Amino acid sequence: MVYQSRHLPNLLLFILSSTLALGILEIGLRQFTAFPIHGLKANRIPDEQLGYRIAPSVPGIDANGFRNPQTQKQVDLVAIGDSHTYGSNVRTEDSWPYQLADLTGMTVYNFGLGSYGILQYHHLMDKAIKLKPQVIVIGLYLANDIINPCQLIITMDYWQNWADGKGFNTQPCSDADYLSPFSQRQNERLRRGGGVDAIAIEYVSQRSAIASLTRYLARQGKNIIFPSDPITTLVISEPKNQTVISHHEVLNYKYHMDLQEIEINLGFEITKAVLKEAKRKSDLNGIDLYIAFIPSKVRVFYDYLVDRNYKLPDDYHLLVEHEYNLIKEFSAFFNEIDLGFVDVQPQVVQALQNTGSVYPIYHETHPLEVGYRAYAQGIHEHFFARDAINQIR
């Protein structure tokens, strides 16, 4: 008892000083960084048409709320898209729009932002045209973009009114429980507990600046893989391409690209209408409009895993089938309206086989710098290389 009492004040002093130090660090990070560290969800500005933009106080975000060094009055090339165009996981200069700018020698403006989809692209076309570019490239991420119309129509009056004005029957959006595949798997994971849960990490890192910084630094190291439930997660153990693909991701994307689902079919029709209008506007303004199919991580790895005899669930096969079917349907439509397009998957697969480290080794659907370079190379080779330009002009 004497021993304990002698050391108790020191222990209390240590706990108090540690708590104080952590408190000062937490306050300092909140004061002097965009909290969470590179956490865009906590730095959103509401927007009536777009849903949100990013606060200009976030490093690398311009006055318009987009990821560019500065606003521009005129550029050669405009990119429009979601988080794959924004460039999640990498620096601004490593996003595909800026890597494409390096390949072409063009000036660029990036209108990409996470969770954006086809209706945001529709709104951004007018802003893109005002920059008087030679070329506009829309990065079409089918795993999310086709569900986007229903997501916005049932949450934003602006897009409900827009759809009504265009004569679309939006009842399927109201009837659809389109988040259920993800939500059910998420709830199952939370109920199971145990180990380190990526969802829990995301939750904590959005509420603590210290946790946010720790998570950010860990991801920058690219050497941490979150413990995964083998029942719900496919672990890819190839030395050059270690990563994981979650089952809820497969279920989610399989649903998002299934044209047999009435609300997905509605999104498909709205997407065609939006891109047809975008083609008309670009033609009127003498601008070349191109579409780049951005492949899902699941599709990128498909042949790679089949060749290595990985046991893939039926849902995985169906997802890839749905994605290829959508590309086939869109390709026929784009040919009909004379709209240039390219699927950049071959370049990403080549990077997977030759270079490796295309995706982080933790659960993440966005690539690393190598993957974004493959996006840019695919677009460049198809539309901007000398032979391609001669064929297009």
N, C-alpha and C positions, 0 to 999 in steps of 0.2 A: 504493500500500500504506500509505503514511504517512497519507493522507487517511482510508482505511477504519479504520485502527487508532485514529485520533483520535476518530472518531464511534462506534466499536463500543461503548464503555462506555455512552454515552448511549442507544444503541438497546437495549442489554440492560437498562438502568435503566427505560426506557419500557415494555418488555415485562413486566418484573418488576412494576412499579407497576400496570400495567393488569391483569395477572393477579390481583394482590392485591386491587385495587378490585372486580373482577368477583367474586372469591371472597367478599369481605365483603358485596357486594350479594346474592349467591346465598344466603349464610347468613342475612342479615337478612330477606330475603323468606320464606325457609322458617320463620324464627322468628316473624315477626309477621303473616303472612298465612296463609289457608287454602290450602296448596299442593297442586296447582297453583292459580293464581289462578282462582277460581270453577270449579275442575276437580273435579266431583263424583265422578269415578271414583276419585280418590285419597283420598276422605274418606268411604268407605262403612263402615257397621257391619253385620256379618252378621245376618241375621234368618231364622229357621227356616222361616217361612211366606212372607214377602215376598221373600226372597233377600237384600235389603239395605235399609237406611235410610241417611240422611245423618247424619254426625256433627254434634251440636249446636254444636260449635265453629265450624262454617262460618257466616259472616255470613248472616243471614236465615233460618236453619234453627232450628226450635223444639226443645224438649226431646224431642219424640216422633220427631224426625228428618225433619220435613216442612217445607215452605216457607211458614211463617206467622210473623208478628211474635211470637206467643206461643201457648202451648197454650190451649185453651178447654174449658169444661165444658158450654156450651150455645151453639149458633149457630142462625141461621135457615136457612142454606144450606150444604150440603156438596158439594164437587166431588171427583170421583174420576176418575183418568185417568193418562196417561203423561206424557212430556216436553212434549206440547202443552198439557196441563193445568198442569203445573209452570210452564211459561212460559219455555222456553229462549230465550235472546237478549235477554230484557227483564227489567226490575226486577219485584219481587214485585207491586207495585201495578199493573203493566201486564199481568200474566197475565190470562187471560180470567175466572177465578173472581173476582178482585178488581175487574176492570172491570164484571163483572156485578153484583157487590155495590154498586158505585157507581150503576149504573142502577136497581137495585131498592130501594136503601136498606136492604138486608139485611146482617146480619153473616155472615161466611163463614169456612169452614175448608177448606183445600186439601190433599187427599190425593194430589195428582198427583206422579209421579216418573218420571224417564226409565227406559225399558226395562220398565216395568210393563205388564201386560196383563190379560186377563180373569180369570185365576185370582187375581192380586193384588186385583183389584176385588172378587172374591167374598169374600176374606178381610177387606177393608176395609169391606164393607157393615155388618158388626156394629159396628165402631168408629164408623162414621158414625151409625148409629142411636142409639148411646149419647150422642151430642151433641144428641139430641132436635130435629133440624131440622124445618122445615116442608117443605123440598124437598131432594132429592138429585139431582144431575145427573152422569151418567157420560159422559165424553167418549170416544166409541168411535172409535179410529183404526184402521180396517180394514187399513191397510197393514202393521201390526205385530201387532194384537191377536189375530188368528185363528191365527197361528203360535205364539203364546205358550203355549198348553197343552202342545204337544209339547216346546217348549224347556224348560219347567219339569219336566215329567214325567220326562224322561230325565236331568235333572241334580239333582233334589231328591227324596229319599225321601218327604218329606211329601206331595208332590203325586202321586207314583206310587201311594202307598197310598190317597190320596183318590180317584183315578180308578178304582182297583181296587174300592174300596168302592161306587162309583156304578155299577159294571158296565160301564164303558167298555173297549173293546178297544184297548189302547195299543200294540199291536205295530207299527202303522204309524209311530209315533214312533221306535221303535228302528231301523226299516228305512230311514227317510228320511235322505237326505243334504241336509237342508234349508238348510244354509248354503253349499252349493256354488256357486250362482249368484253370490253376493257374493264368496266366497273366490277363485274362478277369476279374476274381473275384477281383484280386488285384487292377486293374484299377478302378473297380466299387467302391471299398471301398475308394480309394483315391479321387475319384470324389465326393462322398457323403460328405466327411469331417465330422466335428463335433465330439466332444468327444475326447478321447485319442485313437489313432490308433496304434496298435502293430507294424505295418510296419513303421510308422513314428518314433516310439520309437527306433526300430532297426536301422533306418537310422541315427538318431541323435547320438545314442550311439556308432556307428562306427566312428564318426567324432569328438566327444568331449570326452576327458578322464574323465571329471567330470560326464557327463551324463552316460558314460559307467560304472563308479564306482557306481553311484546311482542305475542304473538298476541291476547291479550285486548284490549289497547289498539287494535290494528289493526282488530279486529272492531267495537269501539265506534265507530270512525271511519266505518265503513260505506263506505269508499272504496277498498278493496283487493279485487281479484279475482284469485284464484290462477290462474296460467297453466294452461290446460287443453288436453288433447289433443282436437282437433276430431273425431277418429274416435270417441272414447268419451264425448264431452261435447257436449251441446246448449247453445250459447251464445245467450242471448236478449239482443238488443242494443237493444231498445226504450228510449228515453231515460228514461222514468219507471219502467221495470221491468227494468233490467239484472240478470241473474242467470244461473246455469248449472244445468243438470240433467244429472247423470251417467248414463251408460248402465247402470252397475252398479246404480244406484238403481232404474232402470226395470225391469231384469231381476229384481232382488230383490223389488220390490213386486208385479210381475206374478205371480211364483210365490206370494207370500204370500197372494194373493187369488184363486187359481185353485181353484175347488171341484172340478175334475176331479182334483186331487191328493188322494190318499186321506188324508194327514195334515192337509191343510187342511180337508177335509170333516169330519174328526174334530174339529178345532178349532171349526168352525162349529156342530156339534152340542153340544159342551161349552159354547160361548158361549150358545147358546139356553137350555140347562139352567140355567146360572148366572144369566142375566138373568130367567128365569121365577121362580127362587127369590128373587132380589132383589126382584121385584115382589110376591111373596107376603109377604115380610118387611116391606116398606115399607107395604103395605096393612094388615097387622096392627098396625102402629105409627102409623097415621094420617099417613103421610108420602107426599108426592107424589114419585114417581120418574120422571125423564125421561132420555132418551138423546139425545145430540147426536152426529151423525155429523161427525167432523172430517175434512175432505177432504185427500187427499195433494196436495202441491205440483204433481205431474204432472197430476192431474185439474183442479186450479184453472186451470192454464195451457192446458189442451187446446183449448177453443174459441177462446181468445185467439190461440193460435199458428196454428190452422187458418185463422182469418179473415185472418191476415197472411201466409198462404201459406208458412209454414215447412214444410220437408220433415221429416216425422216418421217414425221407423223403425216397422216393423210391431209391434215389441214395445211401443211407446208406445201404439198403438191398442188392443192386447190388454189392457194394464194397465187402461186406462180402462174397457174393456168389462167386465173382471172386477170392478172396483170398483163400477160401476153395477149389475151383476148381484147382488153381495152386498147392496147397499142395497135392491134390490128384494126379495130373499129375506127379509132381516131386517124390512123394512117390513111384509110380509105377516104375518110371525110376530108382530110387535109389535101389529098391529091385532087379531090373533087373541086375544092375552092382555090387550088393552086397556092397552098401555104407550105412553105419549106419547113421540114422537120428532120430531127435526128434523134436516135436513141443512143445515149452515150455509154450504155452498159458494156459494149465490147472493150472500150478503153479502160473502164474500171476493172473488168475481169483480167485484162492484160496486166494491169498494175498489181492485182492480187497475186497473179502467178509469177510475175517477174521481180517485183520490188517487195511486196508484202507490206504489212503495217498500214493497210488502207483504212482500217477502222480501229478505234480504241479497243483495248482488251477487256474493258468493262462493258456493261450493257449500255449501248449507245447506237442509235440508228444513223447518226451523221458520221461522215468520214473524217479522216485527218487530212493534212495538207496534200498527201499523195493522191487521195481520192478526189479532192477538188481540182487538182491538176489534171486528172483524167477527164473530169467533166469538161474543163476548158479545152483540153486537147481534142476531145471528140467534137465539140462545137467548132473549133478552129479548123480541124481537118475537113469537116463537111461543108462549111460555109465560107471560110476565109482564106484557105490555101489557094494559091494562084490558079490551079486547075479547076477548083470548085467555083471560083469567081467567074472564070471564063464560061463555065457551064450555066451559071445562074444568070449572068448578064445577057 
